[in-house]
């Protein structure tokens, strides 16, 4: 039976319904779906980027480098902040709602043909969006695509690609319930994207994780390029970028190492690449903006691997004599809150907790339980609608000497972004968390 999707909203709701099919964490469905679509991911060169943290920023840097050299670029990332089409970009132009509707209309028919034979093989939302990215990049005739892994690597839907180079930006203890609870276990999952004879670039990794990666590269005859070997141990000497924080210099070094690997094939000029790194935009990553009375900083530090960099940025503020910030915070999962809240409390003037509208969000009670008894500032509960009543406004924007820091889950930043940046409700947040 042919499905009639007349509006983007109908397409969005249908895509959301795919969540109920379950995660089916594996490659078989994606391989089948990509083949049904004609394997569009084979039509252009790909850089495949995995990592616990930093993969989105590194992908954005690589996209900027190749675009600066005159190449037409595809960029596939997840999740989105506000608009679903942020996941699929060509030359940093996002897929608009009408395009998503058209792709969904045509691809649903191909998905249904598969499901008629075996309903369990119908693609999930993430698989559908990954395939949509592949098809869009093919139709746009991109010169190169940078594809970010969604979760892990080995069994991620994006792992049907055969890339020019594989990238693993970092290894940290996150999504342990799926990927394992040791650096070695998580490294093995991330290393699942390493392909035979394809070079691999790694960022600074824990020694246990790096040992696993090196062993797998050796077995698969993949030459390994380490950022530490390329640039040394001192992050302060790494390539500069306009994105704030030492971790962004680490990401910049990773991107530049990838550019060096592909330099001869694509005739990349390192001077252009280095210069481009100073003009990269990736929203919500220590993203400073001005309000009427105060500065507001948006940051997506959301796990244990990123907490050292949050601490570094906050320490730098203290060293510069910047008064303590009023912090707005919400996150997915108590294991993350337990690590992040005590660090925030050391630097915050006040903490306002918010519970993002996602099932995995930490509750107010949980968040409050992680505040150290020594914290002397105020701790209050808030909501996105109260804190951000309209475009460009924050209720904490009163005369003060210190900034406002919004940090934690990318889903929280996305909910705020929809009110703070957009002219009106977008209604695509239901598609974020998968």
ABEGO torsion letter per residue (X at the ends): XBBBBABAAAAAAAAAAAAAAEAGBEAAAAAAAAAAAGGAAAABBBBBBBEABGAAAAAAAAAAAAAAAGBBBBBBBOBBAABAAAABBBGGBBBBAAAAAAAAAAAAAAAAAAAAABAAABBBAAAAAAAAAAAAAAAAGBABBBBBBABEGAABAAAABBBABBBBABBBBBGAAAAEABAAAAAAAAAAABBBGBBBBBBBBBAAAAAAAAAAAAAAGBBBBBAAAAAEABAAABBBBABBEAAAAAAAAAAAAAAAAAAAAAGBBAAAAAAAAABBBBBGBGBBBBBAABBBBBBABABAAAAAAAAAAAAAAAAAGBBBBBBBBBBBEAAAAAAAAAAAAAABABBBBBBBBBAABBBAAAAAAABBAABABBBBBBBAAAABABBGBBAABBBBABBBBBBEBAAAAAAAAAAAABABBAGAAAAAAX
